[in-house]
Amino acid sequence: MESLKKIPPHSLSAETRIGWIGTGVMGTPMCGHLRHQGYHTTVYSRTPAKTVPLVKEGAHVVGSPKAVAEQADVIFTMVGMPQDVQEVYLGEQGILAGAKPGSIAIDLTTTAPSLAQTIYQKAQTQDVYTVDAPVSGGDVGARNATLSIMVGGDETIVQSVRPLLENLGKTIIYQGPAGAGQHTKMCNQIVISGTMIGVCESLLYGYRAGLDLETMLQSIQGGAAACWTLNNLAPRVLQRNFDPGFFVEHFIKDMKIALDEAQRMGIVLPGLALVHQLYLAVQAQGHGKLGTHALMLALEQLSHVSPS
């Protein structure tokens, strides 16, 4: 059921002021898409150097999430971990300490559904609207504005900000009340965990069998095995390019959230649990800042394979 509030939500116009918090691998290009639409944009990052590309495009940098909220009508957040989301929204210098009644905050981070619900409930008491809108598509999708966006919150609020979300992604689907976007993202990550281990094991098998891996990929990419991971990340593995589109350590966080939720719901996800353990091995090897396709490194070590 949608909540009734005294203060109506901000109505989008050319004068709408955008706030953006989090300027990492994905956040920077996503914010850039909104800047290119001409919106006045206020930005905060814990690492000020990461805001330089946006400043060059005309964004204004401030010193806290609270300061962003004080100067924005619609605030986007794209940070790393649930504790970051909690601090950004609920901390002393957080969004809700500075947000004006009627403003809208949209969290694009993948975080716990329960946290999205807590933030929503707290925001309601201040006549502030929140939306949980985690994304999928990695750095490629962020740069090309082709992300899939899974949205939870009050449906009327989601519809009001849809024109902004359309600057960031191509597939924007309302999932239900607060937290539903995050639950949907957990479903997404469960699928990715399975496809990632399948892709990496396929490459390992093909290598040991003596196949030309590029030729092998040409065959299986056009059949039933076709998937985003195979098309976008398998070539990077062959190039030994493990630069992050999405960090290993962030994927571990996502899988842990899904496993915790599964336990709470009384279901068993053994495939996800296995892949989670393998990614912990990747992290233990010192590769937490690499891309998720670095799962290949752990599998190679288990099989004593060292590609040149």
N, C-alpha and C positions, 0 to 999 in steps of 0.2 A: 504494500500500500504506500502510495506517495505521501510524503509529509506535507502539511500545510504550514506555511511560514508567513510571517508578517511582512518581510521584505522580499519583493520579487527578485528573481535572478537578473543579472546584468544582461541586457539585450545587445547582441553584436552589432557593430557598425564600423565604419572606417576609423572612428575615434577610439575604438576599443584598445585598451592598453594591456599588453601581454607581459606576463612575468615568466621567467624560465629559470629553473634550478637544476643544475647538473649538466655539465658540458663535456661529457666523455666521448667515447668512440661513436655512440649513437646520438647522444643528446645534442652535440654541436651541429651536425647536419640537419637534424629535425628542427631545431630552433631557427636555423638558417632559412628553412622553407617558409616559416612564418614571417621572418624579416623581409624576405623577398616579396611578400604580399603587401608590404608597406606598413605593417603594424609597429607602433612604438613599443620597443621591447626593453625590459629591465632584466638583467641577468645576475645570478649569483653562482659561484663555484668555490668549493673548498680550495681548489688550486687555481688561483687567479690567472696564471699563465695560459690555462686552457680556454680562457674567454677571449683571447687576442683575436682569433678569426672573426668572432661575432662583433667585437668592438670595431674592427676595421669596416664592418658592414653597417655600423651605426648604432649598435646596441649600447645601452648604458649599464655599467657594472656597479653593484652595491655590495655592502659588506655582510649581509645576513639574509636568510629567508624572510624574516620579519620585514626587512626593508623592501624586499621584492613585493611582498603582499601589500604593503602600504602604498605602493605606486602602481599596482596592477588591478585590472578588473577580472582577468582570467589568468590563473597561475598554473603552469605545467611543471611537474617534477619528474626527473629521470635520473635517479640515483642508484646506488648499488645494492645495499643490504636492508633487511627489515629494520635494523636499528637505525640506519640512516634515515629511512622514511619516518620513523617515529620521532627522531630528533628534528627533522625538517618541518614536520607538521605540529608536533606537540611540545617541543622544547621551548625554553624561555625566549629564544630568539627565532622561534618557528613561525610558520605561516599563520597559524590561528592566533598568534599574539599580535599580528598586524593586519589581518584580513578585514576588509570593510563588509558590513552587512550587504548581502546581495551578490557578493563576489563568488566566483566559481574556481575550485581547485581540482585539477585533473592529474592523477598520479599514473604515470606511464610505466613505473617500475614494476617488476614482478616481485610481489611480496605476499605475506600471509593473508588469506581471506579474512581471518579474524581481526587483523590490524586494519584492513580497509573498513570493516564494519565499525570498529572503535573510532576511527577518525571521522567517519560519516556521522556517528551519533554525537560526538563532541562538537563537530561543526554545526550541527543542527541547533544546538543551544545558543549559537552566536549568529543565527540566520545566514550562515555561509553554506554553500552547496559543494559537495565533493563527488567526484566520479573516479572509480577505479578502472583504468583502461590500459592494462598491460599489452605489450606489442610482441609480435614475432616477425622475423625476417632478417635479423642481424644487421650488420653494418651495411650490407648491400641494400637491403630494404630501406634503411634509414636514409642513405644517400639518394636513392632513387624515388623516395616517397611512395613505396609500394608495400609498406608494412601491412600486416593483418593486425587489427586492433579489436580486442575483446572487451566489451564495455559493461560495467555494472553501475547501478545508481538509480536515481529517479529518472524514469524514461523521458519526461518532459525536459529535464535538464540536459540529458544526453542529446536530445534532438536539437536543443538550442545551441550546443557547441559543435554539432556535427560539421558545419562548414569549416571550422578550424581543424578538426580531425582529418577532413578530406585533403588537407594540405600535407598530411603526414603518411597516409596509407590509402590502400585501394580496397581493402576488405574491412568494413567497419560494421560490426554486428552487435546489437544490444542483447545481452545475455540474461538480465534480470536485476534484482535489487543489489544493494551494496554488497560487495564481496563476490558476486557472480562472475565478474570479469576475471578476478584472480583464480577462481575455481576453474574457469575455462582454460586459463593459461597453464594450470597444472596438467590438464588433459593434454595440452599441446606439448609440454615438456616430457610427459610420459612417452608420447609417440616419438619425439626426437631422440630420447635415450635409446629406444629400440632400434631406430633407423641408423643412429650413429654407430652402434656396435656392429650392426650388420654390414654397413659400408666398410668400416675399418677391417673387419675380419675377412671380407671379400677381397680387399686389396692384399692383405697378408697371405691369403690362400693363393691368389693369382701370382703373387711374387714368388712364392715357394714352388709353384707349379711351372715356373719359367715362362709365363705369359708376358707378352707386351701389354702393360697395364693400360696404356692409353687406348690401344686397340680393343682390349676387353671392355673398357668403359663405353666405347662407341656402341658395342652390341647391347649391353644390359641397360644403358640409359634409355633405350627406345622400347623396352619391354615392361613387364609387370613390376620390375624392380625400380622403375623410375621414381625419383623423389627429389626434393629440393637439396637434401644433403648430398646425394650422389652427384647432382649436377654442379653444385657450387663449392662443396668442400673436398670432395675426392680429388679434383685437379690440384688443389692447394697441397694436399698430402703428397702427391706425386712430385710437386715442386719443392717439397720439404719446407714449405712456407706455413708456419704455424702461428703467424700473426693473428691477433684476436679480432674476430668480428663480434664474438661474445666470449667473455672470459671463462676459463675452467672453474675458477673459484665461485663465480656467480651461478654457473650451472649446478655446481654442488649444492649451493644454497637453495636453488629451486627444487632439486630432487629431494632434499631434506624436508622442505615444506610439504611436498606431495606425500612423502612417506609418513610424516606426522599426521597429516589430514587423513590418510588412509587408515592409520592406526585408530584415530578418533572415530572413524566411521565403521570400524570393524571389518575392514577388507584387507586382503593380502596381495601385495604386488611384488612377487619374487623377481621378475625381470628387472624392474626399476631398482630393487635393492642390490642386485648384482652389478648393474652399471654404476650405481652410486659408489659401491666399494672400489670399482676399477678407477673411477675418477679420483677417489681419495688417494689411490696409488699414484696417479699422475701428479696430484698436488704434492704428495710426499717426495716425489722426485724433483721438486722445485719448479714445476711447470704451471703453477696456479694462474699466472698472468698470460699464459698462452691461450689460443683459441680452442674451442671445444673439440675440434678435430685432432687435437694433441692426444686424445685417447689412444691414437695409433702408437704413440711412444710407449705406453704401458704394455700394450699387446705385443709389440716387438720385443720388449724386454722379457716378457713371459716365454716367448718362443725362441729367444736367443737369435733374433734376426736383426741384422744391422745393414739396412740398405745404404748403398753408396750415395 
